[in-house]
Amino acid sequence: MTLSLSFGNWILALTPVLVVLVMMLGFRAGGSRAGGMGWLAAVTVGLIFFGAGFELMAVAQVKAILLSLDVLYIIWTALLLFHIADEAGAIRMIGRALPQLTEDRVMQSLLIGWLMVTFIQGTGGFGVPVAVCAPMLVAVGFTPIQAVAMASLGDTWAVTFGSLGTSFQTLMAVTGLSADALAPYSAILLGIASFPSGLLVAIIGNGWKSFKRALPPVLLLSVVMGVVQYLLATNGLWTLGSTGAGLVGLAVGFLLLRLPAYRNHHAPAPDPSMAEGGRDAGKSLWLVLICYVILVVLAFGVNLVRPAGAFLSQVRFSLDFPAVSTQYGWTTPAGPGRSINIFGHPGAILLYTSLLSFIVYRAVGYLQPGASKRILNRVVRGGVNSSLGILAMVGVASIMLHTGMTHLLAEGLSVSIGRDFYPMIAPVIGALGAFITGSNTNSNVLFGALQQSSAVLLKLSVPLVLAAQTAGGSVGSVLAPAKVIVGCSTVGLAGEEGVVMRKIIGYGLVPIATVALAAWIIHLLGYA
Amino acid sequence: MNHLPPFQWKKRLRVRVMLLIGQLVLPFGLYFALRWPSNLPAGLIAGLIVASMFFLVWL
């Protein structure tokens, strides 16, 4: 039990989220300041209104640090890889090579901001696709704000079956349902979400005038990727859902470039600073891209070659926590906090990739003297602000979870909506959980069981409601401040996350609304 | 932060690095302090964590 459900209590539970949103969207505050304000609001509301005690707050905060370390491991190593690649000239050379493949800005934006993001989401988690692809978009001439917004929105549909299916695995674990039951509707809803996802990438990069031009390739690619993901997910290969869809999408995208209509469409020139070969003269494009090849090979190797994965997963760091309760009886059971897989973590994969890439680049002479110092300076400059923001945001999520605020928010949404409209609200609940926690997986942990119970009580299709939950979570996770901070960190927008948030929140409602509408129509048609 | 003069910028970065280290380390101190018989160390560390959040908002 937590506080009884009333409008006043519901608004109180929403207060920390409102504070973060108002600070970021209204006052254009950076993630660290907004997160700090949200954290102070969460502590105040938790202590005064939700009956939290000192021990509960302390446990929530220590657990938040463990969760944050899990994320920071990726942020710092993604930044390291990015700056090594940048120092070697990879980002500049992509910026010069892509316009040679196609001058069509719509296709450039779709190839990087949607297809490549989807492919990388397949193996990397927590903001890695945005952190890797946003600088590439800047390199071909999009503004940093456009780049983060495009890469974020291009990722909306790919999260559940991305990261080797971690979020989907979690949904199965918390609901006790099999992949056979959950995969079909999840793949259908996410496949439908891929269409607005691709269109938004084109529109953000090229304006509404590009709508007509983007429509045919986006329609074709979303159908192709949606079908590939459906086939993989429903045939036991859900761990490769996003990877496979992204790979086939990239192949079809490159085939489209062979059509004259998409090869040489008149386009504004990319950033002039990218146009000169100067310091990259004589470098091989394929050799300079070796860092991304190493990343993919290592990520697949560790995740798919079981003995390698098992060998690297032997050392884990975690702490045990006691059970804690609020004075209203909302209890978080005793147990270990987040377990950090020191050598098999996605952050470790990025670290190995960074070190190997550095060795290769140095051996072939692609790094200028003083490169190490420049790389480390840039990593620290980019990582500090983002890390402070992440610590505060994850702290907010943890306090809300331990005080029962998050549960109250979801309960309020579910009981105030009748049976007929619940399938429309289920994705919103999933998106809300992911927005608060910054993770599709965490949203499924928080609300998977609640959505299952609601579906049973309302006599709705449980697989459809849970699919709506995880599809909403997929979209909501990339709109979360915690993930926007990661994206901003690699394009020099650290501290200006509020501006990016303003841009993507409105657009992000489109894929959520699409998923909600699709779930509702499936429910009305009685297919579920 | 990038629009500040280099000297101020470096100083602010150094403060933020120290704040980050503090925010990462203090909760682990709190975890172990919670097991001690006296509440004073845990209370002090909790106070420092709250103060660090106020400082983050102010910075």
Interface residues (C-beta under 8 A of the other chain):
Chain A: S32 R33 G35 G36 M37 W39 L40 V43 F54 E55 M57 A58 V59 Q61 V62 A64 I65 S68 L69 L319 V380 R381 V384 N385 S387 L388 L391 A392 G492 A494 G495
Chain B: M1 N2 L13 R16 V17 L19 L20 Q23 L24 P27 F28 L30 Y31 L34 N39 A42 G43 A46 I49 V50 M53 F54 L56 V57 L59
